[in-house]
Amino acid sequence: MRRALPLSAALALSLALPALADVAPPADALPLSEILAQVEASGDVAYFEEVEWDDDGYWEVEYRRADGAKVELKLDPVTGETRR
């Protein structure tokens, strides 16, 4: 008979999963909040749709402009600048 994990064990496991990512942002990376503030300050951001760390070493940011257009950016974690 299989037993379910105790809630505390399941919670501990779920909290450890993000630490298992292949690549983390570098130690000298800007806080994500600063990077998103730069994006907001530079354009016509109505709202952010998705923000995700890519294992290739950059932030993928998707947002909508006030006119509804979707914008996708790849941002350097150290400078916050757009990558090509």
ZIUR-V755719 format. One record per pair of residues at least 4 apart in sequence whose ideal C-beta (glycine too) atoms are under 7 Angstrom apart, sorted by the first residue. I is the first residue (numbers start at 1). J is the second residue. If there is no record, write none. Layout:
# ZIUR-V755719
i = (I,I)
j = (J,J)
This chain:
# ZIUR-V755719
i = (5,5,7,8,9,10,11,12,13,16,21,22,23,23,25,25,25,26,26,28,29,29,30,30,30,30,30,32,32,33,34,34,35,35,35,35,36,36,36,37,38,38,39,39,39,39,39,40,44,44,45,45,46,46,46,47,47,48,48,49,49,49,50,51,51,52,53,54,54,58,58,58,58,58,59,59,60,61,61,62,62,63,64,64,64,65,65,73,74,74,75,75,75,75,76,76,76)
j = (9,10,11,12,13,14,15,16,17,20,55,55,55,57,29,53,77,77,78,78,77,78,34,35,77,78,80,36,59,37,38,80,39,59,75,80,40,48,51,41,42,80,43,45,61,63,73,45,65,66,63,65,64,65,66,63,64,61,63,62,63,64,62,59,61,60,59,58,60,74,75,76,77,83,75,77,74,73,75,70,72,71,68,69,70,69,71,82,82,83,80,81,82,83,80,81,83)
